Each structure stands twice: as structure tokens, then as C-alpha cells.
Amino acid sequence: MNKTIIILLLILVYSCKNENKENIKSTEIKTKEIKVTERLEQTEQTEFKKEENTEIKERKENIDSLKVQQEFNFEYIKSRTTELPKEINVSYNISNKNKNFIPKDFLIKYISPKKVDIGFPESLPADYPESYSFRASKEYEDFNLFTFSYDDESCCTTLYAATTKKDTLDIINIGVIAYSGGDAGWVGEKYGKWINDYSISNVEPSEYDEPAPEEPTETEIDTIWSEIQISKKGILKYIEHHKVKYIGNKQVE
């Protein structure tokens, strides 16, 4: 009888242990499933937030772009420029220079597509908007005019005049009215002044060290006196009045 009781007790204990093991395994499996589900939900939420943030960012950029474009009128330019000074050069002493940087959207829409009519280069890139600054402006009866500078680190700082149609910012002409800089043995500048509302007088001296065969290097010195005339319709015209050229101490032109 005692043996029978002992056997029954052993069977009961063994059954309880197996049941506990099964419960533990079941609990572990459920815990793992919950963790996996939570991770999937977190991943989905993260991806959703990323997509939502990207969409919000793109929407904000589009709104900002539209907002900037809506501001592109001559009042916008006037708010970032001074009155035209009589003297023309590349010096720039406006205290709050940062607000005068030209936005890339403005460059792409108005300046870069337009060929430079007087001076260099043939067209102006929009890749480095931080190199451009609004400078001065003036309203005329049938057109408007503003000046802007471009800092080309490989060569020069150049001052341009741009004329626009009266009711839009469509460019009529762009021309160089001053510059200062140098590159590869050459150094030069262009400066001038307003003779009247429709005419600019310029002087353009430059030097270049040109090696002569079997002789010491001789400096070439050129000076050009010129004028830029502006028609009543805002068209720029370049006129060269006089030019001299020296190589060393000898005038050759």
C-alpha cells in the first residue's frame, strides 16, 4: 500500500513539473511574440514619422519657395539696396551685408538665364548664391535699374548694372561697370562715376608681366577710357573713347 502511495506521489510531482515547464515555455513564447510585435510597431511608427517629417519638410520648402518668389518685385530689391552713389567702384560698406545676399531662386529665374551684354563672363552661374550681393537701385520713368556684385574667388570682385522692365523683373541688359582683382600675372580694375542719370564714365587700368625673349620681364600697362550710355528704354551701350598701352617704358599703342 505504501509503495502505491509513493508511486502516485512521484507521478503527481512529475506531472506538476512538466506542467510548470510547459507554462514557462508558453510564457516565454508569448513574451517573445509581444516584443517582436512591439518592435514592428515601433519600426512602423518610426518609418511613418520619417515619411511624415519628410513630407512636412518638402511642403515647407515649397511654401518658402513660393513665398520668396511672391516677394520678387522691385520693392523687394529696393528693400535690399541703397540709392545709387555717384562714385562707382567695388568697395562695399553696407553694415548689414547678410540681408543683401541674392537668393538662389532669384539668380536662377532672372540673372543666370540672361547673357551679360557688356563685360564678362558670358553668363553668371547660380551655383554659389553667397557670392552675390545686391548693391544699389534707381527707378526710371520707363525701366528700373539695380546693381549687384559677384565675388569670384579665382579672380575678381565685379560690379554689374542690370536694367529691368518697369512692371516686372525681366532683365533688359546686364553690364560690368566696375571690377577689381588679378590672376596669373595680371592685375586690373575698373572704376568710374555717373555723369548723369543715363551715362557712366569709366577708367580701366591693368598691368601684366609679359616675359620678353632673352630679356628681363617687362610689364605691360594698359588703360582704357570708356563710357556706358543707357537709353530711355533701359538698353546699355558701351563706347570706348581712348586707349593707351605700354610695354616697359615704351608706348606701343
Phi, psi and omega in degrees: 000314179300319179300319181297317180297316180299317181298317179297320178296315180299317180297319180295315179298315180298318180297320180295319179298314180298320180295319179297318179299316180297320178296318179297314179299317180298317180297317180298317180297315180297321179298316178298318180297320179295316180297317179298315179299316180298318179297317178298317179296318178297317179298314179299318180296319179297315179296320179297316179297320178299312180297319181295316179296320178297317180296317179297317180298314179297319180296318180296317179298319179296317179295315179299319180297315179296320181298315179297315181298324179295333180278350185283088172215182185290335175296323176300315179295316180300325181290346183243012182226168174254177172290153180297123175282155180292318179278142182242116175202180185267358180299145189218108186238020178294132189296312182262075186294327186301323183288350182264359175300142181271124180298149180299321179302321179294315179300314183296319186281323190244317190268309185300323180290345186266131177290139175286119187278327179230118177104213191219163341289188182296323176214161185253128182286155178254009187292330184235076184300334179293349179274352183252145176217138170292146182238295184214167181207161178205140177262131176249174183294316185245003178199173174237162182221139171219155177246151178212154180249154177227121180263104177264108186298337182278348185211281198224164162257125187238139178252125182247149168250135179233131175257144182231159174296155189296315187262359179222179174258017177298125184286134173270304180216152171232134179214148177284127177244350175194154172199167175202134179165195181188161181191133172050054176088350180255141173219138183199170176204163176220132180212173182178204179202160175280120175284317174205189184295343186238016183209135179241131175259130183236149169236137186225086176272146177208155179229145177215126179277104184253117180293133175261146182301126176056025178223160177301157179301132178247140182271130175266127181239122179241145173221130181238131173254126185217178180214144171245120178257143180243123180285171179295345179258005177087017179270129181271139179227128181264132178230122176269123183267318187201149180213138173231152181219131177240142167240113190067233178259008185254128177279125182247355179206000000 
